[in-house]
């Protein structure tokens, strides 16, 4: 319980998440161990990551669609998203993804 200045209190709880095999999903910040790494690693240069994050920031105006704060001609392609789509298409073609059509 954490006491607050107005006399009330805050009860803070934390949880840890585990895979079905009992492996912790979270990375231990003290030891730097644990966590789950990606099955497929796609190296994205830091500069590209910064540009992509900036691209995601959007401006909103009443009665107008949202738009990126980065000009269209300066936007970069999201390499990770592109690769993910490629993998999903390949998995579907090779029959590794259920089609949810039912029996």
N, CA, C and O atoms as a MOPAC input file, in Angstrom:
PM7 MOZYME 1SCF
protein

 N      0.84800 1    -1.17400 1     0.00000 1
 C      0.00000 1     0.00000 1     0.00000 1
 C      0.89300 1     1.23700 1     0.00000 1
 O      1.83300 1     1.33900 1     0.78800 1
 N      0.58600 1     2.17000 1    -0.89100 1
 C      1.35500 1     3.41600 1    -0.97900 1
 C      0.45200 1     4.54700 1    -0.51200 1
 O     -0.57500 1     4.81700 1    -1.13600 1
 N      0.82900 1     5.22400 1     0.59700 1
 C     -0.01100 1     6.32000 1     1.08700 1
 C      0.08700 1     7.53500 1     0.16200 1
 O      1.16300 1     7.86300 1    -0.33800 1
 N     -1.05400 1     8.19700 1    -0.05800 1
 C     -1.10100 1     9.40200 1    -0.88500 1
 C     -1.32500 1    10.62000 1    -0.00300 1
 O     -1.78100 1    10.49300 1     1.13400 1
 N     -1.00600 1    11.80200 1    -0.52400 1
 C     -1.03900 1    13.03200 1     0.26900 1
 C     -2.43000 1    13.39200 1     0.79400 1
 O     -2.53200 1    14.09100 1     1.80300 1
 N     -3.49400 1    12.94100 1     0.14700 1
 C     -4.84600 1    13.27500 1     0.61500 1
 C     -5.36800 1    12.28800 1     1.66000 1
 O     -6.53400 1    12.35000 1     2.05000 1
 N     -4.50200 1    11.37800 1     2.11200 1
 C     -4.89200 1    10.41500 1     3.12900 1
 C     -5.35700 1     9.07500 1     2.56800 1
 O     -5.50400 1     8.10600 1     3.31200 1
 N     -5.58400 1     9.02000 1     1.27300 1
 C     -5.98600 1     7.75400 1     0.66900 1
 C     -4.73600 1     6.92300 1     0.38000 1
 O     -3.61700 1     7.34300 1     0.67400 1
 N     -4.93400 1     5.78700 1    -0.17600 1
 C     -3.80400 1     4.92800 1    -0.47900 1
 C     -3.95200 1     4.26500 1    -1.83300 1
 O     -5.04700 1     4.17600 1    -2.38800 1
 N     -2.84600 1     3.81200 1    -2.34200 1
 C     -2.81700 1     3.14400 1    -3.63400 1
 C     -2.24500 1     1.75500 1    -3.43600 1
 O     -1.13400 1     1.59400 1    -2.93200 1
 N     -3.00900 1     0.75600 1    -3.83600 1
 C     -2.52200 1    -0.61000 1    -3.76700 1
 C     -2.01000 1    -0.97400 1    -5.15000 1
 O     -2.76200 1    -0.97400 1    -6.12500 1
 N     -0.74900 1    -1.27600 1    -5.22200 1
 C     -0.10900 1    -1.59300 1    -6.49200 1
 C      0.22100 1    -3.07100 1    -6.52600 1
 O      0.86800 1    -3.60100 1    -5.62300 1
 N     -0.22900 1    -3.72000 1    -7.57200 1
 C      0.09200 1    -5.13500 1    -7.72300 1
 C      0.85000 1    -5.31900 1    -9.03200 1
 O      0.67400 1    -4.55500 1    -9.98000 1
 N      1.67100 1    -6.31500 1    -9.06600 1
 C      2.39300 1    -6.64400 1   -10.28900 1
 C      2.16200 1    -8.11200 1   -10.60000 1
 O      1.81000 1    -8.90200 1    -9.72400 1
 N      2.36100 1    -8.45100 1   -11.83000 1
 C      2.17900 1    -9.84200 1   -12.23400 1
 C      3.32100 1   -10.24200 1   -13.15100 1
 O      3.93500 1    -9.40200 1   -13.80800 1
 N      3.59000 1   -11.51000 1   -13.18200 1
 C      4.57100 1   -12.03900 1   -14.10700 1
 C      3.85500 1   -13.00400 1   -15.02600 1
 O      2.91900 1   -13.69600 1   -14.62500 1
 N      4.30600 1   -13.03900 1   -16.25100 1
 C      3.66300 1   -13.88400 1   -17.24700 1
 C      4.63400 1   -14.96800 1   -17.69800 1
 O      5.83000 1   -14.72500 1   -17.86400 1
 N      4.09500 1   -16.16500 1   -17.89000 1
 C      4.92100 1   -17.31400 1   -18.24400 1
 C      4.32200 1   -18.04400 1   -19.44300 1
 O      3.11000 1   -18.02600 1   -19.65700 1
 N      5.18200 1   -18.67900 1   -20.21200 1
 C      4.72200 1   -19.53000 1   -21.30600 1
 C      4.13400 1   -20.80000 1   -20.69000 1
 O      4.33500 1   -21.04500 1   -19.50100 1
 N      3.41500 1   -21.61000 1   -21.46500 1
 C      2.89400 1   -22.87700 1   -20.93300 1
 C      3.99600 1   -23.78500 1   -20.38500 1
 O      3.73800 1   -24.61500 1   -19.51400 1
 N      5.21500 1   -23.63300 1   -20.88800 1
 C      6.32900 1   -24.44900 1   -20.40800 1
 C      6.95200 1   -23.87500 1   -19.13300 1
 O      7.88300 1   -24.46400 1   -18.58400 1
 N      6.44900 1   -22.73300 1   -18.65900 1
 C      6.95200 1   -22.14600 1   -17.42900 1
 C      8.07800 1   -21.14100 1   -17.61200 1
 O      8.67900 1   -20.71300 1   -16.62700 1
 N      8.37700 1   -20.75600 1   -18.83400 1
 C      9.44700 1   -19.78400 1   -19.09000 1
 C      8.89600 1   -18.36500 1   -18.94400 1
 O      7.82800 1   -18.05400 1   -19.47100 1
 N      9.62500 1   -17.50800 1   -18.22700 1
 C      9.17900 1   -16.13300 1   -18.01000 1
 C      9.21200 1   -15.34900 1   -19.31400 1
 O     10.17900 1   -15.43000 1   -20.07000 1
 N      8.15800 1   -14.59500 1   -19.57100 1
 C      8.09200 1   -13.78100 1   -20.77500 1
 C      8.86600 1   -12.47700 1   -20.58300 1
 O      9.44100 1   -11.94900 1   -21.53500 1
 N      8.88300 1   -11.95800 1   -19.35600 1
 C      9.53400 1   -10.68500 1   -19.08200 1
 C     11.05000 1   -10.85600 1   -18.95800 1
 O     11.54200 1   -11.90800 1   -18.55000 1
 N     11.76600 1    -9.80900 1   -19.31600 1
 C     13.21300 1    -9.78200 1   -19.15800 1
 C     13.53000 1    -9.20400 1   -17.78600 1
 O     12.96400 1    -8.18400 1   -17.39400 1
 N     14.43400 1    -9.85500 1   -17.05500 1
 C     14.84900 1    -9.36600 1   -15.74100 1
 C     15.83100 1    -8.22200 1   -15.94600 1
 O     16.94800 1    -8.43600 1   -16.41900 1
 N     15.42300 1    -7.01600 1   -15.59600 1
 C     16.25600 1    -5.83600 1   -15.82300 1
 C     17.54300 1    -5.86100 1   -14.99900 1
 O     18.55400 1    -5.29600 1   -15.41500 1
 N     17.51300 1    -6.50600 1   -13.84000 1
 C     18.71100 1    -6.56300 1   -12.98800 1
 C     19.78100 1    -7.46800 1   -13.58100 1
 O     20.95700 1    -7.10700 1   -13.61000 1
 N     19.37800 1    -8.63500 1   -14.05000 1
 C     20.35500 1    -9.60100 1   -14.55500 1
 C     20.51400 1    -9.54200 1   -16.06400 1
 O     21.50800 1   -10.02700 1   -16.60600 1
 N     19.52000 1    -8.93700 1   -16.76100 1
 C     19.57000 1    -8.89800 1   -18.21600 1
 C     19.23300 1   -10.23600 1   -18.84600 1
 O     19.42300 1   -10.42100 1   -20.04800 1
 N     18.73800 1   -11.16600 1   -18.05500 1
 C     18.41600 1   -12.50500 1   -18.55300 1
 C     16.90900 1   -12.67700 1   -18.66300 1
 O     16.12600 1   -11.89100 1   -18.13100 1
 N     16.53700 1   -13.72100 1   -19.36400 1
 C     15.12900 1   -14.04800 1   -19.49700 1
 C     14.51100 1   -13.36200 1   -20.68900 1
 O     15.20700 1   -12.81900 1   -21.54700 1
 N     13.22700 1   -13.39200 1   -20.73000 1
 C     12.50800 1   -12.79900 1   -21.84200 1
 C     12.42700 1   -13.75500 1   -23.01300 1
 O     13.01900 1   -14.83400 1   -22.99800 1
 N     11.70100 1   -13.35300 1   -24.00500 1
 C     11.52600 1   -14.17500 1   -25.19600 1
 C     12.03300 1   -13.38200 1   -26.38900 1
 O     11.61600 1   -12.24800 1   -26.62500 1
 N     12.92300 1   -13.98600 1   -27.12300 1
 C     13.44200 1   -13.35800 1   -28.33200 1
 C     12.60200 1   -13.73200 1   -29.52800 1
 O     11.84900 1   -14.70500 1   -29.48300 1
 N     12.72000 1   -12.97800 1   -30.58700 1
 C     11.93600 1   -13.28700 1   -31.78200 1
 C     12.41800 1   -14.56100 1   -32.46400 1
 O     13.60600 1   -14.88200 1   -32.41400 1
 N     11.50700 1   -15.28300 1   -33.09800 1
 C     11.87900 1   -16.45300 1   -33.88700 1
 C     12.65000 1   -16.03100 1   -35.12900 1
 O     13.57800 1   -16.71000 1   -35.56800 1
 N     12.24500 1   -14.89900 1   -35.68100 1
 C     12.89300 1   -14.37500 1   -36.88400 1
 C     13.36000 1   -12.95900 1   -36.56700 1
 O     12.55000 1   -12.08000 1   -36.27200 1
 N     14.64700 1   -12.75100 1   -36.62900 1
 C     15.22000 1   -11.45100 1   -36.30200 1
 C     15.41600 1   -10.64700 1   -37.57100 1
 O     16.04700 1   -11.11300 1   -38.52000 1
 N     14.87400 1    -9.44000 1   -37.58800 1
 C     15.03800 1    -8.53300 1   -38.71800 1
 C     15.77300 1    -7.31700 1   -38.19100 1
 O     15.24800 1    -6.56100 1   -37.37400 1
 N     16.98800 1    -7.14000 1   -38.66600 1
 C     17.82200 1    -6.04000 1   -38.19500 1
 C     17.36900 1    -4.73200 1   -38.83000 1
 O     17.36500 1    -4.59900 1   -40.05400 1
 N     16.98900 1    -3.77300 1   -38.00000 1
 C     16.55300 1    -2.46800 1   -38.47600 1
 C     17.54600 1    -1.43400 1   -37.95800 1
 O     17.73600 1    -1.30600 1   -36.74900 1
 N     18.18200 1    -0.69400 1   -38.87200 1
 C     19.10900 1     0.34300 1   -38.41600 1
 C     18.40500 1     1.36300 1   -37.52600 1
 O     17.23200 1     1.67300 1   -37.73500 1
 N     19.11600 1     1.87700 1   -36.54600 1
 C     18.55500 1     2.82500 1   -35.56600 1
 C     17.90900 1     4.03000 1   -36.25600 1
 O     16.83200 1     4.47400 1   -35.85800 1
 N     18.56900 1     4.55400 1   -37.28700 1
 C     18.03200 1     5.72600 1   -37.99100 1
 C     16.67600 1     5.41000 1   -38.61700 1
 O     15.76300 1     6.23500 1   -38.59900 1
 N     16.56100 1     4.20200 1   -39.17200 1
 C     15.31000 1     3.77300 1   -39.78700 1
 C     14.21900 1     3.63700 1   -38.72200 1
 O     13.07300 1     4.02600 1   -38.94900 1
 N     14.57500 1     3.09000 1   -37.57300 1
 C     13.61200 1     2.93500 1   -36.48400 1
 C     13.08800 1     4.30100 1   -36.03300 1
 O     11.89200 1     4.46300 1   -35.78900 1
 N     13.97000 1     5.25800 1   -35.92800 1
 C     13.57100 1     6.61500 1   -35.52000 1
 C     12.61000 1     7.21000 1   -36.54600 1
 O     11.59700 1     7.80400 1   -36.18000 1
 N     12.93100 1     7.04900 1   -37.83900 1
 C     12.05900 1     7.57900 1   -38.89300 1
 C     10.69100 1     6.90900 1   -38.85300 1
 O      9.67100 1     7.57900 1   -39.01500 1
 N     10.65800 1     5.59800 1   -38.64200 1
 C      9.38400 1     4.88100 1   -38.59100 1
 C      8.53500 1     5.33800 1   -37.40700 1
 O      7.32400 1     5.52000 1   -37.54000 1
 N      9.16700 1     5.52200 1   -36.26000 1
 C      8.40700 1     5.97800 1   -35.08700 1
 C      7.85100 1     7.37000 1   -35.31000 1
 O      6.71700 1     7.66400 1   -34.93100 1
 N      8.65300 1     8.22500 1   -35.92600 1
 C      8.17900 1     9.58800 1   -36.20600 1
 C      7.02400 1     9.55100 1   -37.20600 1
 O      6.06300 1    10.31100 1   -37.08900 1
 N      7.13200 1     8.66300 1   -38.18500 1
 C      6.09400 1     8.50200 1   -39.19400 1
 C      4.76400 1     8.09300 1   -38.58300 1
 O      3.70400 1     8.46200 1   -39.08800 1
 N      4.81900 1     7.32700 1   -37.48900 1
 C      3.59600 1     6.84200 1   -36.86200 1
 C      2.83600 1     7.94600 1   -36.14500 1
 O      1.63100 1     7.83200 1   -35.91800 1
 N      3.54000 1     9.01600 1   -35.78800 1
 C      2.87400 1    10.12300 1   -35.11900 1
 C      1.95100 1    10.79100 1   -36.13500 1
 O      2.36000 1    11.08500 1   -37.25800 1
 N      0.72700 1    11.02200 1   -35.73700 1
 C     -0.24200 1    11.55400 1   -36.67700 1
 C     -0.86800 1    12.84300 1   -36.16600 1
 O     -0.97400 1    13.07600 1   -34.96200 1
 N     -1.27400 1    13.66400 1   -37.11300 1
 C     -1.98900 1    14.89100 1   -36.81400 1
 C     -3.47700 1    14.62900 1   -37.02100 1
 O     -3.87000 1    13.96000 1   -37.97600 1
 N     -4.27800 1    15.14400 1   -36.14700 1
 C     -5.72100 1    14.95900 1   -36.24500 1
 C     -6.38400 1    16.33000 1   -36.35100 1
 O     -6.07100 1    17.24400 1   -35.58800 1
 N     -7.28500 1    16.45700 1   -37.28800 1
 C     -8.05400 1    17.68700 1   -37.44500 1
 C     -9.52400 1    17.30100 1   -37.54900 1
 O     -9.86300 1    16.24900 1   -38.09100 1
 N    -10.37700 1    18.14900 1   -37.03200 1
 C    -11.81400 1    17.86400 1   -37.05100 1
 C    -12.29600 1    17.69300 1   -38.48800 1
 O    -11.98400 1    18.50100 1   -39.36300 1
 N    -13.05600 1    16.63500 1   -38.71400 1
 C    -13.66600 1    16.33700 1   -40.01900 1
 C    -12.65400 1    16.06700 1   -41.12900 1
 O    -12.99000 1    16.19200 1   -42.30700 1
 N    -11.42400 1    15.70200 1   -40.77800 1
 C    -10.41900 1    15.35000 1   -41.78600 1
 C     -9.74500 1    14.05300 1   -41.36200 1
 O     -9.61300 1    13.78800 1   -40.16800 1
 N     -9.31600 1    13.23900 1   -42.32800 1
 C     -8.59400 1    12.01100 1   -41.95400 1
 C     -7.25200 1    12.35300 1   -41.32300 1
 O     -6.66000 1    13.39000 1   -41.62500 1
 N     -6.77700 1    11.47700 1   -40.44800 1
 C     -5.48700 1    11.72200 1   -39.81600 1
 C     -4.38600 1    11.62500 1   -40.86100 1
 O     -4.53500 1    10.92800 1   -41.86500 1
 N     -3.28000 1    12.32500 1   -40.62500 1
 C     -2.15800 1    12.24300 1   -41.54000 1
 C     -0.86100 1    12.27300 1   -40.75100 1
 O     -0.79200 1    12.84200 1   -39.66200 1
 N      0.16700 1    11.64800 1   -41.31900 1
 C      1.46900 1    11.58700 1   -40.67400 1
 C      2.09500 1    12.97100 1   -40.64900 1
 O      1.85800 1    13.78700 1   -41.53900 1
 N      2.90300 1    13.23000 1   -39.61300 1
 C      3.60200 1    14.51200 1   -39.54600 1
 C      4.78500 1    14.54500 1   -40.51100 1
 O      5.37700 1    15.60000 1   -40.74200 1
 N      5.12600 1    13.38300 1   -41.07400 1
 C      6.22400 1    13.29400 1   -42.03600 1
 C      5.63300 1    13.39200 1   -43.44100 1
 O      4.65600 1    12.71300 1   -43.75900 1
 N      6.22700 1    14.23600 1   -44.27200 1
 C      5.73700 1    14.40000 1   -45.63600 1
 C      5.79300 1    13.07600 1   -46.37400 1
 O      6.69400 1    12.26900 1   -46.14600 1
 N      4.83300 1    12.85300 1   -47.25800 1
 C      4.71500 1    11.59100 1   -47.99800 1
 C      6.02100 1    11.21400 1   -48.69200 1
 O      6.42600 1    10.05200 1   -48.64400 1
 N      6.68600 1    12.16900 1   -49.33300 1
 C      7.91700 1    11.88100 1   -50.06200 1
 C      9.11200 1    11.56600 1   -49.15100 1
 O     10.12800 1    11.05300 1   -49.62000 1
 N      8.99500 1    11.87100 1   -47.85300 1
 C     10.07400 1    11.60000 1   -46.90900 1
 C      9.83300 1    10.32600 1   -46.09100 1
 O     10.68600 1     9.92500 1   -45.29900 1
 N      8.67400 1     9.69300 1   -46.28300 1
 C      8.35300 1     8.48800 1   -45.51500 1
 C      9.17700 1     7.30100 1   -45.99100 1
 O      9.52300 1     7.20000 1   -47.16800 1
 N      9.48400 1     6.41100 1   -45.06300 1
 C     10.26600 1     5.21000 1   -45.37300 1
 C      9.36800 1     3.98200 1   -45.25600 1
 O      8.35800 1     3.99500 1   -44.55300 1
 N      9.75800 1     2.92900 1   -45.95500 1
 C      8.99100 1     1.68800 1   -45.91900 1
 C      9.28700 1     0.92300 1   -44.63200 1
 O     10.43700 1     0.83700 1   -44.20100 1
 N      8.24000 1     0.37000 1   -44.02500 1
 C      8.39100 1    -0.41800 1   -42.80200 1
 C      8.85700 1    -1.81800 1   -43.19000 1
 O      8.05300 1    -2.66700 1   -43.57400 1
 N     10.17600 1    -2.05100 1   -43.08500 1
 C     10.78300 1    -3.31800 1   -43.48400 1
 C     10.24600 1    -4.48900 1   -42.66800 1
 O     10.01900 1    -5.56900 1   -43.21100 1
 N     10.04600 1    -4.28700 1   -41.38800 1
 C      9.58800 1    -5.36200 1   -40.50900 1
 C      8.16600 1    -5.76500 1   -40.88200 1
 O      7.85600 1    -6.95400 1   -40.95900 1
 N      7.30600 1    -4.78400 1   -41.11100 1
 C      5.93200 1    -5.09300 1   -41.51900 1
 C      5.93100 1    -5.82600 1   -42.85700 1
 O      5.19900 1    -6.80000 1   -43.03200 1
 N      6.74000 1    -5.36500 1   -43.79200 1
 C      6.81300 1    -6.01000 1   -45.10400 1
 C      7.24500 1    -7.47100 1   -44.97500 1
 O      6.65800 1    -8.35100 1   -45.60500 1
 N      8.27800 1    -7.73100 1   -44.15600 1
 C      8.75100 1    -9.10700 1   -43.96700 1
 C      7.69400 1    -9.96300 1   -43.27500 1
 O      7.52100 1   -11.13300 1   -43.61800 1
 N      6.98900 1    -9.38900 1   -42.30700 1
 C      5.94100 1   -10.13200 1   -41.60500 1
 C      4.84800 1   -10.56400 1   -42.58500 1
 O      4.37500 1   -11.70000 1   -42.53200 1
 N      4.45300 1    -9.66600 1   -43.46800 1
 C      3.43900 1    -9.99600 1   -44.46600 1
 C      3.95600 1   -11.09300 1   -45.38500 1
 O      3.21000 1   -12.01000 1   -45.72700 1
 N      5.22000 1   -11.01400 1   -45.79200 1
 C      5.81900 1   -12.05300 1   -46.64000 1
 C      5.77900 1   -13.41500 1   -45.94900 1
 O      5.42300 1   -14.41700 1   -46.56900 1
 N      6.14200 1   -13.45400 1   -44.66500 1
 C      6.13100 1   -14.72000 1   -43.92400 1
 C      4.72300 1   -15.27800 1   -43.79000 1
 O      4.52200 1   -16.48500 1   -43.92100 1
 N      3.74100 1   -14.41000 1   -43.53000 1
 C      2.36300 1   -14.87900 1   -43.40800 1
 C      1.84200 1   -15.42900 1   -44.73400 1
 O      1.15200 1   -16.44800 1   -44.76200 1
 N      2.17100 1   -14.75800 1   -45.81700 1
 C      1.75300 1   -15.25900 1   -47.13000 1
 C      2.39500 1   -16.60800 1   -47.41600 1
 O      1.73100 1   -17.52400 1   -47.90000 1
 N      3.68600 1   -16.73400 1   -47.11700 1
 C      4.38300 1   -18.00000 1   -47.35600 1
 C      3.80100 1   -19.11000 1   -46.48800 1
 O      3.60700 1   -20.23000 1   -46.96000 1
 N      3.52500 1   -18.80700 1   -45.23200 1
 C      2.95900 1   -19.81200 1   -44.33200 1
 C      1.59500 1   -20.26100 1   -44.83500 1
 O      1.26200 1   -21.44500 1   -44.76700 1
 N      0.81300 1   -19.32600 1   -45.33600 1
 C     -0.51400 1   -19.67300 1   -45.85700 1
 C     -0.38400 1   -20.54300 1   -47.11400 1
 O     -1.10800 1   -21.52600 1   -47.26900 1
 N      0.53100 1   -20.18100 1   -47.99700 1
 C      0.74400 1   -20.94600 1   -49.23000 1
 C      1.18700 1   -22.37000 1   -48.90900 1
 O      0.73500 1   -23.32200 1   -49.54600 1
 N      2.06300 1   -22.51600 1   -47.93300 1
 C      2.59000 1   -23.82600 1   -47.60200 1
 C      1.74300 1   -24.57400 1   -46.57300 1
 O      2.12800 1   -25.65000 1   -46.11500 1
 N      0.59600 1   -24.01000 1   -46.21200 1
 C     -0.36700 1   -24.70800 1   -45.37600 1
 C     -0.09600 1   -24.69900 1   -43.89000 1
 O     -0.59800 1   -25.56600 1   -43.17400 1
 N      0.68300 1   -23.74500 1   -43.40000 1
 C      0.98900 1   -23.69100 1   -41.96700 1
 C      0.04700 1   -22.80000 1   -41.19500 1
 O      0.14700 1   -22.71700 1   -39.97100 1
 N     -0.86700 1   -22.13100 1   -41.87400 1
 C     -1.79200 1   -21.22700 1   -41.21200 1
 C     -3.21800 1   -21.73100 1   -41.46700 1
 O     -3.60500 1   -21.91000 1   -42.62200 1
 N     -4.00200 1   -21.96300 1   -40.41200 1
 C     -5.37600 1   -22.41400 1   -40.62400 1
 C     -6.17000 1   -21.33000 1   -41.32800 1
 O     -5.94200 1   -20.14200 1   -41.10100 1
 N     -7.09500 1   -21.72900 1   -42.17700 1
 C     -7.85400 1   -20.74700 1   -42.94700 1
 C     -9.16500 1   -20.35700 1   -42.27500 1
 O     -9.91100 1   -19.54700 1   -42.82600 1
 N     -9.46900 1   -20.91100 1   -41.10000 1
 C    -10.66700 1   -20.58100 1   -40.31600 1
 C    -11.97200 1   -20.76600 1   -41.08800 1
 O    -12.96600 1   -20.11200 1   -40.77300 1
 N    -11.98900 1   -21.63800 1   -42.08700 1
 C    -13.22100 1   -21.89500 1   -42.83500 1
 C    -14.10000 1   -22.93700 1   -42.15300 1
 O    -15.25500 1   -23.13700 1   -42.52800 1
 N    -13.53800 1   -23.59100 1   -41.15500 1
 C    -14.31900 1   -24.57400 1   -40.42500 1
 C    -14.37000 1   -25.89900 1   -41.14300 1
 O    -13.80400 1   -26.03800 1   -42.22700 1
 N    -15.04900 1   -26.89200 1   -40.55200 1
 C    -15.11800 1   -28.22600 1   -41.15400 1
 C    -15.96400 1   -28.27900 1   -42.40500 1
 O    -16.10500 1   -29.34200 1   -43.01000 1

